[in-house]
Amino acid sequence: MSMSKPQRVSLFILRITMGWMYLYAGISHILDTTFSSAKYIGEAKSFVYLFQWFSNPQVLPVVDFMVKWGMTLLGVSLLLGLFVRISSYLGMLLMFLLYLPLLNFPMVGTNSYLVNQHIIYISGLLLLATCRAGHIWGVEKWLVNLPIFSRYPKLRALIN
């Protein structure tokens, strides 16, 4: 896919700004010793049984770990332009799981119909995943030319 310079610059800016947003959110949660997903998922309006299971005392620490480190690693991935496609897809899953508790069809939260910030983040991540955004001034552009990736096509699929 050939892109013009303004398209590449726009995609790069989107990748960097979303990366910063996720990195900041993740690190903020990691540094906040009182952080817990319990209240957020405890107020679930849809898929209540799923989110009750997530708030189980044996499962909640895993959920909290996944939220904190998922956001942090997604941010690092986007900022570096490394494993952007796979991290974007995992980030879309995380954003979808953060969207569902707010959904009280057709409302999301108190002021939105179906679309809120989580859907916008999913859309941005989908764009980054499908446009090979890590190849635009990212580590992937350099990494893809290493001999190991030409010898192992399945490994190359992670970054191409």
Buried (B, 14 or more C-beta within 10 A) or exposed (E): EEBEEEEBEBBBEBBBEBBEBBBEBBBEBBEEEEEBBBEBBBEBBBBEEBBEBBBEEEEBEEBBEBBBEBBBBBBBBBBBBBBBBBBBBBBBEBBEBBBBBBBEEEBBEEEBEEEBBBBEBBEBBBBBBEBBBBBBBBBBBEBBEEEEBEEEEEEBEBBB
